[in-house]
Structure formats: structure tokens, C-alpha cells
Amino acid sequence: MRAPDQDPVIDRILALWNTDDHTLPSEPRLAELTGASRASVREALIRLEERGYVHRTQGTRTTANRRLPEVGRRIDEFDHSLSIRAAGYEPRLQVVSAERRTLASAPSRFDDLPDGTEVLRTVKMWSVDDRPYALAEDLIPVTREADLDPHLPVFDLAEAGNSVQVAWETMWVDAVALDAERAEALQTRPGLPVIEMTYCGYGADDRVGYWSREVQLPAPAGLRNALIRRVHRG
């Protein structure tokens, strides 16, 4: 589970969101409606443009992206449960396993942590209407004494386990054949072609907060992974 964007001004603007409108209210009007300063609204609109919600052109009003409701699950969205519920399904999160272990060389390793690193390894599964959908394996280095609740998001576990406040997350996407261990957890057959996403979350000082590896079964309608990017023509 990944942390959502916690900008309250963005949340207030999205609460006013209506993709039937061609344009959003002006910055002064948005400031009035949200109770934020114009500078805060302007920064929020910049971030919304980066995320594909709006298109801003100098001298004209801010245009809403009216295709958003048709997109499905955005690959840059963080919370599976919210995405599943937004698509009209009932989500369920299950902690399949959680254990402390010391890392050693192995062909199945997907991280770049040094051998001998003590980690909390969690395996979590999301279901859609009680049908397995996604499985994530998280490795959180443990460098301090802490009582770690495996149900927490990896961001919180990293901060509690190794004092890293994650600033960036790098993601790699691959097509793989599902191995036997994950196939059993997902109640499907080994060798099934799946999408695998590998994440590394690290802080502003480059310390690693966690590594994570996730696979997804073929998505039900409305949950297909999608990416929206701003097009700049030079």
C-alpha cells in the first residue's frame, strides 16, 4: 500500500472536480472556494498538471482532463484499496506473511541491499470481490528497535524501522512468468504471464527505506493500469 498525496489544497480542488466542465474556476475563485492562498492554489495546479488532471495554457483558463473517469487504475496511484473501490468493487487487504530475516545472496533477490541486512519481509495480497488480484512483497531494512505492524503502509514501516522519510520512489515494470510461491498465494497456476512492478523507496539523503515487488493478475474492468503524461512539444 502506497501513501496518497497529502496536499490539502489538491484535495480541496479535487473535491470541486467536475469533468463535465470544460474549464476550472479561475485561480482567485479557486482560492476563495478552497480557503487557500493564490500561491498555494497555483502550486496545486502545477502538480495537478504534472499528474494529468488539467492542462494550463498561458492566457487561457485551466482545462480539465475529461477522459480521467475512463482511464481505470492509474499506475501512479498509490492505494490499491481506494482504486478497487473507485472502480465499483469491494477491496480486501490480507497480510499473507510477515517475518524478520537476514538477507543472503539468492537468485530470487530483487533488491540491492547488502548481504547481512536485517529486514522485515511482508507479503500482502489485495482481492477484488474476494478474487485475488495483486500480491506485493516488501523488504524494509530494520536499523532500530521498533514494534512494526505489518499492516501499515511501507512508508510508515520505513520511517519506523529505519528512520527514512521516503522522498522518491523508482519503479521498474517487467513481464514475467509467475513463480510457484506467488502462484499459490494468488490461487492460480505457475508460469502464468503477469506484470511485475519493482519499487525502491529512498530518502533525500539516498538511504533506502524499502524495496517492494508486486505482481498483478489480469485486471477486471476499470482496473487496467494506465499512465497519463503531459505532452511537451519542443
C-alpha positions as a Python dict, from the first residue, in 0.01 Angstrom:
ca = {
    (1, 'M'): (0, 0, 0),
    (2, 'R'): (144, 334, -102),
    (3, 'A'): (87, 672, 58),
    (4, 'P'): (-152, 914, -116),
    (5, 'D'): (-63, 1272, -195),
    (6, 'Q'): (-130, 1455, 130),
    (7, 'D'): (-163, 1810, -11),
    (8, 'P'): (-485, 1951, 141),
    (9, 'V'): (-521, 2217, -131),
    (10, 'I'): (-513, 1948, -400),
    (11, 'D'): (-772, 1751, -205),
    (12, 'R'): (-999, 2059, -187),
    (13, 'I'): (-964, 2129, -560),
    (14, 'L'): (-1041, 1765, -643),
    (15, 'A'): (-1348, 1785, -419),
    (16, 'L'): (-1473, 2055, -659),
    (17, 'W'): (-1382, 1843, -961),
    (18, 'N'): (-1635, 1813, -1240),
    (19, 'T'): (-1512, 1667, -1567),
    (20, 'D'): (-1832, 1783, -1742),
    (21, 'D'): (-1697, 2139, -1724),
    (22, 'H'): (-1455, 2248, -1993),
    (23, 'T'): (-1257, 2471, -1758),
    (24, 'L'): (-1187, 2507, -1388),
    (25, 'P'): (-1266, 2827, -1198),
    (26, 'S'): (-1001, 3097, -1208),
    (27, 'E'): (-717, 3099, -953),
    (28, 'P'): (-881, 3377, -747),
    (29, 'R'): (-1209, 3184, -744),
    (30, 'L'): (-1035, 2857, -652),
    (31, 'A'): (-857, 3039, -370),
    (32, 'E'): (-1193, 3165, -247),
    (33, 'L'): (-1359, 2824, -274),
    (34, 'T'): (-1076, 2632, -107),
    (35, 'G'): (-977, 2892, 153),
    (36, 'A'): (-616, 2875, 33),
    (37, 'S'): (-383, 3148, -87),
    (38, 'R'): (-342, 3210, -460),
    (39, 'A'): (20, 3093, -434),
    (40, 'S'): (-94, 2763, -282),
    (41, 'V'): (-360, 2720, -549),
    (42, 'R'): (-107, 2793, -824),
    (43, 'E'): (133, 2531, -683),
    (44, 'A'): (-151, 2280, -654),
    (45, 'L'): (-249, 2339, -1019),
    (46, 'I'): (112, 2284, -1128),
    (47, 'R'): (112, 1949, -950),
    (48, 'L'): (-228, 1856, -1091),
    (49, 'E'): (-98, 1934, -1439),
    (50, 'E'): (203, 1708, -1379),
    (51, 'R'): (-38, 1431, -1281),
    (52, 'G'): (-254, 1477, -1589),
    (53, 'Y'): (-564, 1625, -1429),
    (54, 'V'): (-552, 1962, -1602),
    (55, 'H'): (-397, 2142, -1898),
    (56, 'R'): (-284, 2501, -1847),
    (57, 'T'): (-214, 2742, -2129),
    (58, 'Q'): (-88, 3095, -2074),
    (59, 'G'): (-364, 3349, -2123),
    (60, 'T'): (-649, 3096, -2110),
    (61, 'R'): (-843, 2915, -1840),
    (62, 'T'): (-729, 2582, -1693),
    (63, 'T'): (-885, 2292, -1886),
    (64, 'A'): (-992, 1973, -1710),
    (65, 'N'): (-892, 1631, -1847),
    (66, 'R'): (-1238, 1488, -1916),
    (67, 'R'): (-1109, 1139, -2004),
    (68, 'L'): (-999, 1066, -1647),
    (69, 'P'): (-1313, 868, -1550),
    (70, 'E'): (-1248, 628, -1841),
    (71, 'V'): (-881, 567, -1765),
    (72, 'G'): (-905, 296, -1499),
    (73, 'R'): (-638, 248, -1233),
    (74, 'R'): (-355, 495, -1276),
    (75, 'I'): (-17, 330, -1234),
    (76, 'D'): (99, 632, -1031),
    (77, 'E'): (-185, 595, -781),
    (78, 'F'): (-73, 450, -451),
    (79, 'D'): (-359, 280, -274),
    (80, 'H'): (-496, -40, -428),
    (81, 'S'): (-795, -44, -197),
    (82, 'L'): (-905, 305, -299),
    (83, 'S'): (-860, 223, -668),
    (84, 'I'): (-1056, -101, -636),
    (85, 'R'): (-1342, 70, -454),
    (86, 'A'): (-1345, 359, -705),
    (87, 'A'): (-1388, 104, -985),
    (88, 'G'): (-1702, -29, -817),
    (89, 'Y'): (-1560, -339, -648),
    (90, 'E'): (-1511, -443, -287),
    (91, 'P'): (-1143, -448, -186),
    (92, 'R'): (-980, -667, 77),
    (93, 'L'): (-621, -648, 203),
    (94, 'Q'): (-466, -957, 361),
    (95, 'V'): (-121, -986, 523),
    (96, 'V'): (-14, -1328, 391),
    (97, 'S'): (309, -1337, 592),
    (98, 'A'): (542, -1113, 794),
    (99, 'E'): (880, -1210, 934),
    (100, 'R'): (1219, -1074, 1030),
    (101, 'R'): (1507, -1217, 827),
    (102, 'T'): (1870, -1154, 741),
    (103, 'L'): (1933, -1117, 368),
    (104, 'A'): (2171, -1355, 194),
    (105, 'S'): (2270, -1400, -171),
    (106, 'A'): (1998, -1574, -370),
    (107, 'P'): (1886, -1582, -737),
    (108, 'S'): (1539, -1457, -636),
    (109, 'R'): (1669, -1133, -480),
    (110, 'F'): (1518, -820, -638),
    (111, 'D'): (1683, -560, -413),
    (112, 'D'): (2030, -406, -393),
    (113, 'L'): (2060, -416, -14),
    (114, 'P'): (2388, -557, 121),
    (115, 'D'): (2400, -921, 228),
    (116, 'G'): (2351, -943, 602),
    (117, 'T'): (2091, -663, 613),
    (118, 'E'): (1817, -733, 865),
    (119, 'V'): (1475, -667, 714),
    (120, 'L'): (1108, -704, 785),
    (121, 'R'): (967, -904, 491),
    (122, 'T'): (594, -874, 439),
    (123, 'V'): (372, -1031, 174),
    (124, 'K'): (34, -863, 120),
    (125, 'M'): (-249, -955, -113),
    (126, 'W'): (-536, -744, -245),
    (127, 'S'): (-858, -908, -356),
    (128, 'V'): (-1135, -773, -578),
    (129, 'D'): (-1476, -901, -471),
    (130, 'D'): (-1287, -1181, -288),
    (131, 'R'): (-1091, -1276, -602),
    (132, 'P'): (-709, -1245, -570),
    (133, 'Y'): (-579, -954, -775),
    (134, 'A'): (-236, -825, -662),
    (135, 'L'): (46, -956, -443),
    (136, 'A'): (325, -739, -301),
    (137, 'E'): (647, -845, -127),
    (138, 'D'): (810, -567, 76),
    (139, 'L'): (1157, -559, 228),
    (140, 'I'): (1200, -292, 496),
    (141, 'P'): (1553, -262, 644),
    (142, 'V'): (1539, -262, 1023),
    (143, 'T'): (1809, -47, 1185),
    (144, 'R'): (1637, 45, 1512),
    (145, 'E'): (1434, -121, 1780),
    (146, 'A'): (1068, -86, 1688),
    (147, 'D'): (744, -280, 1712),
    (148, 'L'): (648, -291, 1345),
    (149, 'D'): (286, -354, 1248),
    (150, 'P'): (295, -532, 907),
    (151, 'H'): (-49, -393, 820),
    (152, 'L'): (98, -41, 790),
    (153, 'P'): (199, 104, 452),
    (154, 'V'): (566, 66, 356),
    (155, 'F'): (616, 442, 401),
    (156, 'D'): (522, 418, 769),
    (157, 'L'): (720, 97, 817),
    (158, 'A'): (1031, 256, 667),
    (159, 'E'): (1007, 557, 895),
    (160, 'A'): (955, 336, 1200),
    (161, 'G'): (1210, 69, 1106),
    (162, 'N'): (1498, 270, 962),
    (163, 'S'): (1411, 641, 1009),
    (164, 'V'): (1393, 707, 634),
    (165, 'Q'): (1126, 953, 523),
    (166, 'V'): (1077, 842, 164),
    (167, 'A'): (1114, 1129, -83),
    (168, 'W'): (1125, 937, -413),
    (169, 'E'): (1017, 605, -549),
    (170, 'T'): (1171, 447, -858),
    (171, 'M'): (970, 180, -1039),
    (172, 'W'): (1062, -81, -1300),
    (173, 'V'): (799, -276, -1499),
    (174, 'D'): (856, -623, -1643),
    (175, 'A'): (651, -907, -1791),
    (176, 'V'): (733, -1231, -1607),
    (177, 'A'): (612, -1588, -1562),
    (178, 'L'): (457, -1632, -1220),
    (179, 'D'): (666, -1845, -983),
    (180, 'A'): (517, -2125, -774),
    (181, 'E'): (520, -1941, -438),
    (182, 'R'): (330, -1638, -563),
    (183, 'A'): (101, -1851, -780),
    (184, 'E'): (-8, -2045, -471),
    (185, 'A'): (-84, -1725, -279),
    (186, 'L'): (-284, -1588, -574),
    (187, 'Q'): (-464, -1921, -624),
    (188, 'T'): (-356, -1955, -985),
    (189, 'R'): (-112, -2162, -1189),
    (190, 'P'): (267, -2122, -1200),
    (191, 'G'): (404, -1989, -1527),
    (192, 'L'): (109, -1755, -1586),
    (193, 'P'): (229, -1436, -1767),
    (194, 'V'): (189, -1138, -1532),
    (195, 'I'): (303, -779, -1495),
    (196, 'E'): (567, -732, -1225),
    (197, 'M'): (648, -391, -1080),
    (198, 'T'): (958, -341, -866),
    (199, 'Y'): (987, -31, -647),
    (200, 'C'): (1267, 128, -448),
    (201, 'G'): (1170, 399, -199),
    (202, 'Y'): (1452, 619, -77),
    (203, 'G'): (1502, 941, 112),
    (204, 'A'): (1650, 1276, 16),
    (205, 'D'): (1985, 1154, 154),
    (206, 'D'): (1971, 846, -78),
    (207, 'R'): (1916, 598, 206),
    (208, 'V'): (1683, 314, 111),
    (209, 'G'): (1357, 296, 305),
    (210, 'Y'): (1224, -17, 134),
    (211, 'W'): (1226, -238, -171),
    (212, 'S'): (897, -379, -300),
    (213, 'R'): (797, -625, -571),
    (214, 'E'): (439, -660, -690),
    (215, 'V'): (256, -879, -941),
    (216, 'Q'): (-97, -840, -1070),
    (217, 'L'): (-335, -1085, -1229),
    (218, 'P'): (-536, -974, -1534),
    (219, 'A'): (-738, -676, -1415),
    (220, 'P'): (-1118, -665, -1402),
    (221, 'A'): (-1290, -390, -1599),
    (222, 'G'): (-1197, -46, -1472),
    (223, 'L'): (-869, -154, -1307),
    (224, 'R'): (-642, -176, -1609),
    (225, 'N'): (-316, 8, -1536),
    (226, 'A'): (-286, 340, -1717),
    (227, 'L'): (-40, 627, -1735),
    (228, 'I'): (-121, 989, -1808),
    (229, 'R'): (166, 1217, -1903),
    (230, 'R'): (186, 1581, -2002),
    (231, 'V'): (295, 1622, -2365),
    (232, 'H'): (551, 1896, -2432),
    (233, 'R'): (628, 1971, -2795),
    (234, 'G'): (963, 2139, -2847),
}
